[in-house]
Amino acid sequence: MAITHENFKSVLINITPSSIRELKVEVPNVKWEDIGGMDELKVKLNEMITYPNKYADVYKHFGS
């Protein structure tokens, strides 16, 4: 009997590392309105995040 690389690859799908089994991520419910000040920064962040999705055809045209 021999264990191959394919054997390892096939079982990795079903294995969860013990270091992250108990990991729980909590996402706070924070809205833009909850953040005071930094209006210019909020506009820039919003543009950087939403524009590539909203205007995907323009970004694709210019190669970004």
N, C-alpha and C positions, 0 to 999 in steps of 0.2 A: 504494500500500500504506500502511495506517495501523495504528498500534498503539493498542489501546484498553485501558481499565481492565480489561475482562474478560480480555484477553490476559495481563495481569500476574497477575490472580487465578488463572488456570488453571495457570500455571507455578510459582507459589509453593509448590504442593503438593510439587513434585519438587526444590526447591532447599533446600540446607542452608547456612546462613551459614558462611563460612570461619572465623569466630572460635570456633565451637563444634564444628567437625568433629573436632578432636583432644581434645575435652573428655571426661574420664573421671572418673566419680563413684565414689568408694569409700565404701561404707557400713560402718562398723565393727560388729563383732558384739558389742554391749554389751547386757547384760541389767540389769534393775532391781537384781538382787542384786549386780552389780558396782559400783554406785554406793553409797558409804558415807554414812551420815547422811541428812539432809534428808528424813526419813520423812514429815513432814507435807506437804512440797512434792510428794513423789512421789505421795501419796494424792490431792492436789488435781489434779495433772496427769492422773493416771489417770482420775479422775472426769470431768474436762473433755473428755478424748478419747474415752473409752469410753461414758459415759452417753448422749450424744446418739444413738449407734447402738444401744445396748442397750435404751434406753427411748424410742425414737423416737415412739411413740404419745403418751406423756406430754408430750414436748416440743412436739409438734404441737398437742396440746390447749391448752396454755398459750401458744402462739404464739411459741415460741423457735426 
